[in-house]
Amino acid sequence: MVTPEQIKEWILAGIEDAVIEIEGDGQHFFATIVTDQFEGKTRIQRHQMVYKALGDKMNAEIHALSMKTLTVEQHQNA
């Protein structure tokens, strides 16, 4: 069973400077991902970056992942 910590590690492998919080029950997860790499990107482009970092794990090991993707500035102003 996949853990939130594993998902965090997988995302960090592709988005190294991200600050990530993940909650989940082994099948359904919610992630808040904060990085300046999201600056100037649409929500769809941000999600694509996360999916790219997860690679095949998104299809095979993670059943559902909801996410909130923010720049550092957006996170500080939230």
mmCIF file as gemmi writes it, N, C-alpha and C atoms, coordinates in Angstrom:
data_model
loop_
_atom_site.group_PDB
_atom_site.id
_atom_site.type_symbol
_atom_site.label_atom_id
_atom_site.label_alt_id
_atom_site.label_comp_id
_atom_site.label_asym_id
_atom_site.label_entity_id
_atom_site.label_seq_id
_atom_site.pdbx_PDB_ins_code
_atom_site.Cartn_x
_atom_site.Cartn_y
_atom_site.Cartn_z
_atom_site.occupancy
_atom_site.B_iso_or_equiv
_atom_site.pdbx_formal_charge
_atom_site.auth_seq_id
_atom_site.auth_asym_id
_atom_site.pdbx_PDB_model_num
ATOM 1 N N . MET Axp A 1 ? 0.837 -1.177 0 1 0 ? 1 A 1
ATOM 2 C CA . MET Axp A 1 ? 0 0 0 1 0 ? 1 A 1
ATOM 3 C C . MET Axp A 1 ? 0.892 1.254 0 1 0 ? 1 A 1
ATOM 4 N N . VAL Axp A 2 ? 0.537 2.209 -0.802 1 0 ? 2 A 1
ATOM 5 C CA . VAL Axp A 2 ? 1.304 3.449 -0.928 1 0 ? 2 A 1
ATOM 6 C C . VAL Axp A 2 ? 1.049 4.344 0.282 1 0 ? 2 A 1
ATOM 7 N N . THR Axp A 3 ? 2.114 4.989 0.745 1 0 ? 3 A 1
ATOM 8 C CA . THR Axp A 3 ? 1.986 5.914 1.874 1 0 ? 3 A 1
ATOM 9 C C . THR Axp A 3 ? 2.146 7.354 1.383 1 0 ? 3 A 1
ATOM 10 N N . PRO Axp A 4 ? 1.615 8.309 2.15 1 0 ? 4 A 1
ATOM 11 C CA . PRO Axp A 4 ? 1.829 9.717 1.793 1 0 ? 4 A 1
ATOM 12 C C . PRO Axp A 4 ? 3.313 10.067 1.678 1 0 ? 4 A 1
ATOM 13 N N . GLU Axp A 5 ? 4.14 9.487 2.528 1 0 ? 5 A 1
ATOM 14 C CA . GLU Axp A 5 ? 5.58 9.774 2.487 1 0 ? 5 A 1
ATOM 15 C C . GLU Axp A 5 ? 6.206 9.308 1.169 1 0 ? 5 A 1
ATOM 16 N N . GLN Axp A 6 ? 5.771 8.161 0.667 1 0 ? 6 A 1
ATOM 17 C CA . GLN Axp A 6 ? 6.293 7.672 -0.616 1 0 ? 6 A 1
ATOM 18 C C . GLN Axp A 6 ? 5.934 8.631 -1.745 1 0 ? 6 A 1
ATOM 19 N N . ILE Axp A 7 ? 4.682 9.077 -1.757 1 0 ? 7 A 1
ATOM 20 C CA . ILE Axp A 7 ? 4.249 10.004 -2.799 1 0 ? 7 A 1
ATOM 21 C C . ILE Axp A 7 ? 5.056 11.293 -2.716 1 0 ? 7 A 1
ATOM 22 N N . LYS Axp A 8 ? 5.275 11.77 -1.508 1 0 ? 8 A 1
ATOM 23 C CA . LYS Axp A 8 ? 6.077 12.977 -1.313 1 0 ? 8 A 1
ATOM 24 C C . LYS Axp A 8 ? 7.475 12.786 -1.903 1 0 ? 8 A 1
ATOM 25 N N . GLU Axp A 9 ? 8.103 11.669 -1.621 1 0 ? 9 A 1
ATOM 26 C CA . GLU Axp A 9 ? 9.441 11.383 -2.147 1 0 ? 9 A 1
ATOM 27 C C . GLU Axp A 9 ? 9.442 11.326 -3.663 1 0 ? 9 A 1
ATOM 28 N N . TRP Axp A 10 ? 8.434 10.703 -4.248 1 0 ? 10 A 1
ATOM 29 C CA . TRP Axp A 10 ? 8.353 10.591 -5.703 1 0 ? 10 A 1
ATOM 30 C C . TRP Axp A 10 ? 8.211 11.968 -6.351 1 0 ? 10 A 1
ATOM 31 N N . ILE Axp A 11 ? 7.365 12.824 -5.764 1 0 ? 11 A 1
ATOM 32 C CA . ILE Axp A 11 ? 7.193 14.171 -6.321 1 0 ? 11 A 1
ATOM 33 C C . ILE Axp A 11 ? 8.484 14.971 -6.167 1 0 ? 11 A 1
ATOM 34 N N . LEU Axp A 12 ? 9.122 14.865 -5.004 1 0 ? 12 A 1
ATOM 35 C CA . LEU Axp A 12 ? 10.377 15.596 -4.771 1 0 ? 12 A 1
ATOM 36 C C . LEU Axp A 12 ? 11.491 15.165 -5.723 1 0 ? 12 A 1
ATOM 37 N N . ALA Axp A 13 ? 11.437 13.946 -6.21 1 0 ? 13 A 1
ATOM 38 C CA . ALA Axp A 13 ? 12.44 13.489 -7.171 1 0 ? 13 A 1
ATOM 39 C C . ALA Axp A 13 ? 12.343 14.268 -8.478 1 0 ? 13 A 1
ATOM 40 N N . GLY Axp A 14 ? 11.152 14.784 -8.786 1 0 ? 14 A 1
ATOM 41 C CA . GLY Axp A 14 ? 10.96 15.535 -10.025 1 0 ? 14 A 1
ATOM 42 C C . GLY Axp A 14 ? 10.841 17.032 -9.832 1 0 ? 14 A 1
ATOM 43 N N . ILE Axp A 15 ? 10.439 17.452 -8.632 1 0 ? 15 A 1
ATOM 44 C CA . ILE Axp A 15 ? 10.287 18.877 -8.314 1 0 ? 15 A 1
ATOM 45 C C . ILE Axp A 15 ? 11.028 19.094 -7.002 1 0 ? 15 A 1
ATOM 46 N N . GLU Axp A 16 ? 12.331 19.216 -7.097 1 0 ? 16 A 1
ATOM 47 C CA . GLU Axp A 16 ? 13.214 19.12 -5.942 1 0 ? 16 A 1
ATOM 48 C C . GLU Axp A 16 ? 13.01 20.168 -4.86 1 0 ? 16 A 1
ATOM 49 N N . ASP Axp A 17 ? 12.635 21.377 -5.223 1 0 ? 17 A 1
ATOM 50 C CA . ASP Axp A 17 ? 12.533 22.431 -4.207 1 0 ? 17 A 1
ATOM 51 C C . ASP Axp A 17 ? 11.131 22.56 -3.615 1 0 ? 17 A 1
ATOM 52 N N . ALA Axp A 18 ? 10.235 21.652 -3.943 1 0 ? 18 A 1
ATOM 53 C CA . ALA Axp A 18 ? 8.849 21.752 -3.49 1 0 ? 18 A 1
ATOM 54 C C . ALA Axp A 18 ? 8.713 21.489 -1.985 1 0 ? 18 A 1
ATOM 55 N N . VAL Axp A 19 ? 7.747 22.18 -1.397 1 0 ? 19 A 1
ATOM 56 C CA . VAL Axp A 19 ? 7.312 21.892 -0.035 1 0 ? 19 A 1
ATOM 57 C C . VAL Axp A 19 ? 5.978 21.172 -0.203 1 0 ? 19 A 1
ATOM 58 N N . ILE Axp A 20 ? 5.883 19.978 0.364 1 0 ? 20 A 1
ATOM 59 C CA . ILE Axp A 20 ? 4.734 19.113 0.084 1 0 ? 20 A 1
ATOM 60 C C . ILE Axp A 20 ? 4.114 18.598 1.371 1 0 ? 20 A 1
ATOM 61 N N . GLU Axp A 21 ? 2.794 18.691 1.432 1 0 ? 21 A 1
ATOM 62 C CA . GLU Axp A 21 ? 2.018 18.072 2.511 1 0 ? 21 A 1
ATOM 63 C C . GLU Axp A 21 ? 1.037 17.116 1.849 1 0 ? 21 A 1
ATOM 64 N N . ILE Axp A 22 ? 0.994 15.877 2.317 1 0 ? 22 A 1
ATOM 65 C CA . ILE Axp A 22 ? 0.096 14.882 1.733 1 0 ? 22 A 1
ATOM 66 C C . ILE Axp A 22 ? -0.654 14.158 2.832 1 0 ? 22 A 1
ATOM 67 N N . GLU Axp A 23 ? -1.944 14 2.603 1 0 ? 23 A 1
ATOM 68 C CA . GLU Axp A 23 ? -2.796 13.218 3.493 1 0 ? 23 A 1
ATOM 69 C C . GLU Axp A 23 ? -3.445 12.134 2.645 1 0 ? 23 A 1
ATOM 70 N N . GLY Axp A 24 ? -3.723 10.995 3.248 1 0 ? 24 A 1
ATOM 71 C CA . GLY Axp A 24 ? -4.397 9.961 2.487 1 0 ? 24 A 1
ATOM 72 C C . GLY Axp A 24 ? -4.605 8.696 3.271 1 0 ? 24 A 1
ATOM 73 N N . ASP Axp A 25 ? -5.392 7.806 2.665 1 0 ? 25 A 1
ATOM 74 C CA . ASP Axp A 25 ? -5.766 6.563 3.323 1 0 ? 25 A 1
ATOM 75 C C . ASP Axp A 25 ? -5.185 5.325 2.64 1 0 ? 25 A 1
ATOM 76 N N . GLY Axp A 26 ? -4.206 5.524 1.754 1 0 ? 26 A 1
ATOM 77 C CA . GLY Axp A 26 ? -3.623 4.397 1.043 1 0 ? 26 A 1
ATOM 78 C C . GLY Axp A 26 ? -4.142 4.263 -0.375 1 0 ? 26 A 1
ATOM 79 N N . GLN Axp A 27 ? -5.304 4.842 -0.655 1 0 ? 27 A 1
ATOM 80 C CA . GLN Axp A 27 ? -5.863 4.82 -2.01 1 0 ? 27 A 1
ATOM 81 C C . GLN Axp A 27 ? -6.176 6.22 -2.508 1 0 ? 27 A 1
ATOM 82 N N . HIS Axp A 28 ? -6.73 7.049 -1.651 1 0 ? 28 A 1
ATOM 83 C CA . HIS Axp A 28 ? -7.1 8.416 -2.014 1 0 ? 28 A 1
ATOM 84 C C . HIS Axp A 28 ? -6.203 9.386 -1.248 1 0 ? 28 A 1
ATOM 85 N N . PHE Axp A 29 ? -5.622 10.324 -1.986 1 0 ? 29 A 1
ATOM 86 C CA . PHE Axp A 29 ? -4.672 11.253 -1.372 1 0 ? 29 A 1
ATOM 87 C C . PHE Axp A 29 ? -5.008 12.69 -1.755 1 0 ? 29 A 1
ATOM 88 N N . PHE Axp A 30 ? -4.641 13.623 -0.866 1 0 ? 30 A 1
ATOM 89 C CA . PHE Axp A 30 ? -4.737 15.048 -1.157 1 0 ? 30 A 1
ATOM 90 C C . PHE Axp A 30 ? -3.375 15.665 -0.875 1 0 ? 30 A 1
ATOM 91 N N . ALA Axp A 31 ? -2.84 16.376 -1.853 1 0 ? 31 A 1
ATOM 92 C CA . ALA Axp A 31 ? -1.518 16.982 -1.715 1 0 ? 31 A 1
ATOM 93 C C . ALA Axp A 31 ? -1.595 18.489 -1.88 1 0 ? 31 A 1
ATOM 94 N N . THR Axp A 32 ? -0.854 19.198 -1.05 1 0 ? 32 A 1
ATOM 95 C CA . THR Axp A 32 ? -0.594 20.616 -1.244 1 0 ? 32 A 1
ATOM 96 C C . THR Axp A 32 ? 0.877 20.711 -1.614 1 0 ? 32 A 1
ATOM 97 N N . ILE Axp A 33 ? 1.133 21.277 -2.788 1 0 ? 33 A 1
ATOM 98 C CA . ILE Axp A 33 ? 2.498 21.341 -3.315 1 0 ? 33 A 1
ATOM 99 C C . ILE Axp A 33 ? 2.828 22.802 -3.577 1 0 ? 33 A 1
ATOM 100 N N . VAL Axp A 34 ? 3.917 23.273 -2.967 1 0 ? 34 A 1
ATOM 101 C CA . VAL Axp A 34 ? 4.311 24.673 -3.064 1 0 ? 34 A 1
ATOM 102 C C . VAL Axp A 34 ? 5.722 24.751 -3.637 1 0 ? 34 A 1
ATOM 103 N N . THR Axp A 35 ? 5.861 25.494 -4.739 1 0 ? 35 A 1
ATOM 104 C CA . THR Axp A 35 ? 7.175 25.701 -5.346 1 0 ? 35 A 1
ATOM 105 C C . THR Axp A 35 ? 7.128 26.896 -6.286 1 0 ? 35 A 1
ATOM 106 N N . ASP Axp A 36 ? 8.225 27.595 -6.396 1 0 ? 36 A 1
ATOM 107 C CA . ASP Axp A 36 ? 8.306 28.699 -7.348 1 0 ? 36 A 1
ATOM 108 C C . ASP Axp A 36 ? 8.394 28.204 -8.791 1 0 ? 36 A 1
ATOM 109 N N . GLN Axp A 37 ? 8.62 26.914 -8.975 1 0 ? 37 A 1
ATOM 110 C CA . GLN Axp A 37 ? 8.614 26.359 -10.336 1 0 ? 37 A 1
ATOM 111 C C . GLN Axp A 37 ? 7.228 26.476 -10.979 1 0 ? 37 A 1
ATOM 112 N N . PHE Axp A 38 ? 6.186 26.7 -10.177 1 0 ? 38 A 1
ATOM 113 C CA . PHE Axp A 38 ? 4.829 26.865 -10.699 1 0 ? 38 A 1
ATOM 114 C C . PHE Axp A 38 ? 4.565 28.286 -11.193 1 0 ? 38 A 1
ATOM 115 N N . GLU Axp A 39 ? 5.474 29.204 -10.936 1 0 ? 39 A 1
ATOM 116 C CA . GLU Axp A 39 ? 5.301 30.601 -11.339 1 0 ? 39 A 1
ATOM 117 C C . GLU Axp A 39 ? 5.057 30.696 -12.849 1 0 ? 39 A 1
ATOM 118 N N . GLY Axp A 40 ? 3.987 31.41 -13.214 1 0 ? 40 A 1
ATOM 119 C CA . GLY Axp A 40 ? 3.668 31.624 -14.63 1 0 ? 40 A 1
ATOM 120 C C . GLY Axp A 40 ? 2.998 30.453 -15.311 1 0 ? 40 A 1
ATOM 121 N N . LYS Axp A 41 ? 2.702 29.389 -14.576 1 0 ? 41 A 1
ATOM 122 C CA . LYS Axp A 41 ? 2.073 28.203 -15.154 1 0 ? 41 A 1
ATOM 123 C C . LYS Axp A 41 ? 0.584 28.172 -14.784 1 0 ? 41 A 1
ATOM 124 N N . THR Axp A 42 ? -0.221 27.618 -15.681 1 0 ? 42 A 1
ATOM 125 C CA . THR Axp A 42 ? -1.641 27.427 -15.391 1 0 ? 42 A 1
ATOM 126 C C . THR Axp A 42 ? -1.797 26.254 -14.423 1 0 ? 42 A 1
ATOM 127 N N . ARG Axp A 43 ? -2.993 26.122 -13.879 1 0 ? 43 A 1
ATOM 128 C CA . ARG Axp A 43 ? -3.247 24.994 -12.975 1 0 ? 43 A 1
ATOM 129 C C . ARG Axp A 43 ? -3.024 23.669 -13.698 1 0 ? 43 A 1
ATOM 130 N N . ILE Axp A 44 ? -3.443 23.581 -14.95 1 0 ? 44 A 1
ATOM 131 C CA . ILE Axp A 44 ? -3.252 22.349 -15.712 1 0 ? 44 A 1
ATOM 132 C C . ILE Axp A 44 ? -1.77 22.058 -15.906 1 0 ? 44 A 1
ATOM 133 N N . GLN Axp A 45 ? -0.978 23.072 -16.249 1 0 ? 45 A 1
ATOM 134 C CA . GLN Axp A 45 ? 0.465 22.874 -16.424 1 0 ? 45 A 1
ATOM 135 C C . GLN Axp A 45 ? 1.123 22.442 -15.111 1 0 ? 45 A 1
ATOM 136 N N . ARG Axp A 46 ? 0.665 22.992 -14.014 1 0 ? 46 A 1
ATOM 137 C CA . ARG Axp A 46 ? 1.208 22.61 -12.702 1 0 ? 46 A 1
ATOM 138 C C . ARG Axp A 46 ? 0.91 21.15 -12.411 1 0 ? 46 A 1
ATOM 139 N N . HIS Axp A 47 ? -0.325 20.744 -12.662 1 0 ? 47 A 1
ATOM 140 C CA . HIS Axp A 47 ? -0.709 19.351 -12.42 1 0 ? 47 A 1
ATOM 141 C C . HIS Axp A 47 ? 0.083 18.421 -13.34 1 0 ? 47 A 1
ATOM 142 N N . GLN Axp A 48 ? 0.309 18.844 -14.574 1 0 ? 48 A 1
ATOM 143 C CA . GLN Axp A 48 ? 1.098 18.032 -15.496 1 0 ? 48 A 1
ATOM 144 C C . GLN Axp A 48 ? 2.518 17.841 -14.976 1 0 ? 48 A 1
ATOM 145 N N . MET Axp A 49 ? 3.079 18.862 -14.36 1 0 ? 49 A 1
ATOM 146 C CA . MET Axp A 49 ? 4.421 18.744 -13.77 1 0 ? 49 A 1
ATOM 147 C C . MET Axp A 49 ? 4.44 17.679 -12.679 1 0 ? 49 A 1
ATOM 148 N N . VAL Axp A 50 ? 3.39 17.673 -11.849 1 0 ? 50 A 1
ATOM 149 C CA . VAL Axp A 50 ? 3.309 16.684 -10.762 1 0 ? 50 A 1
ATOM 150 C C . VAL Axp A 50 ? 3.121 15.283 -11.346 1 0 ? 50 A 1
ATOM 151 N N . TYR Axp A 51 ? 2.23 15.154 -12.331 1 0 ? 51 A 1
ATOM 152 C CA . TYR Axp A 51 ? 2.015 13.844 -12.96 1 0 ? 51 A 1
ATOM 153 C C . TYR Axp A 51 ? 3.296 13.339 -13.616 1 0 ? 51 A 1
ATOM 154 N N . LYS Axp A 52 ? 4.063 14.236 -14.229 1 0 ? 52 A 1
ATOM 155 C CA . LYS Axp A 52 ? 5.335 13.846 -14.835 1 0 ? 52 A 1
ATOM 156 C C . LYS Axp A 52 ? 6.3 13.336 -13.769 1 0 ? 52 A 1
ATOM 157 N N . ALA Axp A 53 ? 6.338 14.02 -12.624 1 0 ? 53 A 1
ATOM 158 C CA . ALA Axp A 53 ? 7.214 13.582 -11.529 1 0 ? 53 A 1
ATOM 159 C C . ALA Axp A 53 ? 6.806 12.198 -11.025 1 0 ? 53 A 1
ATOM 160 N N . LEU Axp A 54 ? 5.516 11.921 -11.003 1 0 ? 54 A 1
ATOM 161 C CA . LEU Axp A 54 ? 5.028 10.625 -10.523 1 0 ? 54 A 1
ATOM 162 C C . LEU Axp A 54 ? 5.17 9.526 -11.564 1 0 ? 54 A 1
ATOM 163 N N . GLY Axp A 55 ? 5.19 9.902 -12.819 1 0 ? 55 A 1
ATOM 164 C CA . GLY Axp A 55 ? 5.361 8.926 -13.895 1 0 ? 55 A 1
ATOM 165 C C . GLY Axp A 55 ? 4.319 7.822 -13.864 1 0 ? 55 A 1
ATOM 166 N N . ASP Axp A 56 ? 4.745 6.591 -14.086 1 0 ? 56 A 1
ATOM 167 C CA . ASP Axp A 56 ? 3.842 5.444 -14.147 1 0 ? 56 A 1
ATOM 168 C C . ASP Axp A 56 ? 3.179 5.127 -12.817 1 0 ? 56 A 1
ATOM 169 N N . LYS Axp A 57 ? 3.724 5.65 -11.741 1 0 ? 57 A 1
ATOM 170 C CA . LYS Axp A 57 ? 3.136 5.386 -10.419 1 0 ? 57 A 1
ATOM 171 C C . LYS Axp A 57 ? 1.713 5.928 -10.327 1 0 ? 57 A 1
ATOM 172 N N . MET Axp A 58 ? 1.435 6.975 -11.103 1 0 ? 58 A 1
ATOM 173 C CA . MET Axp A 58 ? 0.089 7.552 -11.087 1 0 ? 58 A 1
ATOM 174 C C . MET Axp A 58 ? -0.933 6.552 -11.623 1 0 ? 58 A 1
ATOM 175 N N . ASN Axp A 59 ? -0.555 5.754 -12.577 1 0 ? 59 A 1
ATOM 176 C CA . ASN Axp A 59 ? -1.479 4.767 -13.152 1 0 ? 59 A 1
ATOM 177 C C . ASN Axp A 59 ? -1.5 3.455 -12.374 1 0 ? 59 A 1
ATOM 178 N N . ALA Axp A 60 ? -0.37 3.087 -11.792 1 0 ? 60 A 1
ATOM 179 C CA . ALA Axp A 60 ? -0.255 1.77 -11.195 1 0 ? 60 A 1
ATOM 180 C C . ALA Axp A 60 ? -0.459 1.747 -9.68 1 0 ? 60 A 1
ATOM 181 N N . GLU Axp A 61 ? 0.102 2.724 -8.97 1 0 ? 61 A 1
ATOM 182 C CA . GLU Axp A 61 ? 0.135 2.624 -7.516 1 0 ? 61 A 1
ATOM 183 C C . GLU Axp A 61 ? -0.762 3.622 -6.781 1 0 ? 61 A 1
ATOM 184 N N . ILE Axp A 62 ? -1.106 4.705 -7.432 1 0 ? 62 A 1
ATOM 185 C CA . ILE Axp A 62 ? -1.934 5.732 -6.785 1 0 ? 62 A 1
ATOM 186 C C . ILE Axp A 62 ? -3.311 5.692 -7.421 1 0 ? 62 A 1
ATOM 187 N N . HIS Axp A 63 ? -4.315 5.41 -6.623 1 0 ? 63 A 1
ATOM 188 C CA . HIS Axp A 63 ? -5.674 5.316 -7.144 1 0 ? 63 A 1
ATOM 189 C C . HIS Axp A 63 ? -6.243 6.697 -7.456 1 0 ? 63 A 1
ATOM 190 N N . ALA Axp A 64 ? -6.097 7.639 -6.527 1 0 ? 64 A 1
ATOM 191 C CA . ALA Axp A 64 ? -6.65 8.985 -6.725 1 0 ? 64 A 1
ATOM 192 C C . ALA Axp A 64 ? -5.782 10.001 -5.989 1 0 ? 64 A 1
ATOM 193 N N . LEU Axp A 65 ? -5.481 11.096 -6.688 1 0 ? 65 A 1
ATOM 194 C CA . LEU Axp A 65 ? -4.689 12.163 -6.097 1 0 ? 65 A 1
ATOM 195 C C . LEU Axp A 65 ? -5.324 13.499 -6.444 1 0 ? 65 A 1
ATOM 196 N N . SER Axp A 66 ? -5.795 14.196 -5.424 1 0 ? 66 A 1
ATOM 197 C CA . SER Axp A 66 ? -6.265 15.566 -5.581 1 0 ? 66 A 1
ATOM 198 C C . SER Axp A 66 ? -5.135 16.458 -5.122 1 0 ? 66 A 1
ATOM 199 N N . MET Axp A 67 ? -5.003 17.61 -5.759 1 0 ? 67 A 1
ATOM 200 C CA . MET Axp A 67 ? -3.886 18.458 -5.356 1 0 ? 67 A 1
ATOM 201 C C . MET Axp A 67 ? -4.204 19.929 -5.463 1 0 ? 67 A 1
ATOM 202 N N . LYS Axp A 68 ? -3.521 20.659 -4.614 1 0 ? 68 A 1
ATOM 203 C CA . LYS Axp A 68 ? -3.535 22.122 -4.628 1 0 ? 68 A 1
ATOM 204 C C . LYS Axp A 68 ? -2.102 22.514 -4.935 1 0 ? 68 A 1
ATOM 205 N N . THR Axp A 69 ? -1.899 23.248 -6.03 1 0 ? 69 A 1
ATOM 206 C CA . THR Axp A 69 ? -0.548 23.624 -6.453 1 0 ? 69 A 1
ATOM 207 C C . THR Axp A 69 ? -0.412 25.13 -6.37 1 0 ? 69 A 1
ATOM 208 N N . LEU Axp A 70 ? 0.57 25.573 -5.6 1 0 ? 70 A 1
ATOM 209 C CA . LEU Axp A 70 ? 0.742 27.006 -5.327 1 0 ? 70 A 1
ATOM 210 C C . LEU Axp A 70 ? 2.186 27.429 -5.49 1 0 ? 70 A 1
ATOM 211 N N . THR Axp A 71 ? 2.368 28.702 -5.886 1 0 ? 71 A 1
ATOM 212 C CA . THR Axp A 71 ? 3.699 29.289 -5.795 1 0 ? 71 A 1
ATOM 213 C C . THR Axp A 71 ? 3.933 29.656 -4.337 1 0 ? 71 A 1
ATOM 214 N N . VAL Axp A 72 ? 5.171 29.964 -3.984 1 0 ? 72 A 1
ATOM 215 C CA . VAL Axp A 72 ? 5.485 30.366 -2.617 1 0 ? 72 A 1
ATOM 216 C C . VAL Axp A 72 ? 4.68 31.609 -2.242 1 0 ? 72 A 1
ATOM 217 N N . GLU Axp A 73 ? 4.605 32.576 -3.151 1 0 ? 73 A 1
ATOM 218 C CA . GLU Axp A 73 ? 3.858 33.815 -2.888 1 0 ? 73 A 1
ATOM 219 C C . GLU Axp A 73 ? 2.372 33.521 -2.662 1 0 ? 73 A 1
ATOM 220 N N . GLN Axp A 74 ? 1.788 32.685 -3.49 1 0 ? 74 A 1
ATOM 221 C CA . GLN Axp A 74 ? 0.379 32.328 -3.315 1 0 ? 74 A 1
ATOM 222 C C . GLN Axp A 74 ? 0.156 31.658 -1.972 1 0 ? 74 A 1
ATOM 223 N N . HIS Axp A 75 ? 1.067 30.791 -1.58 1 0 ? 75 A 1
ATOM 224 C CA . HIS Axp A 75 ? 0.949 30.088 -0.293 1 0 ? 75 A 1
ATOM 225 C C . HIS Axp A 75 ? 1.043 31.059 0.875 1 0 ? 75 A 1
ATOM 226 N N . GLN Axp A 76 ? 1.947 32.038 0.777 1 0 ? 76 A 1
ATOM 227 C CA . GLN Axp A 76 ? 2.114 33.009 1.849 1 0 ? 76 A 1
ATOM 228 C C . GLN Axp A 76 ? 0.898 33.931 1.976 1 0 ? 76 A 1
ATOM 229 N N . ASN Axp A 77 ? 0.212 34.168 0.869 1 0 ? 77 A 1
ATOM 230 C CA . ASN Axp A 77 ? -0.951 35.063 0.872 1 0 ? 77 A 1
ATOM 231 C C . ASN Axp A 77 ? -2.269 34.345 1.1 1 0 ? 77 A 1
ATOM 232 N N . ALA Axp A 78 ? -2.219 33.027 1.229 1 0 ? 78 A 1
ATOM 233 C CA . ALA Axp A 78 ? -3.45 32.235 1.399 1 0 ? 78 A 1
ATOM 234 C C . ALA Axp A 78 ? -3.952 32.308 2.833 1 0 ? 78 A 1
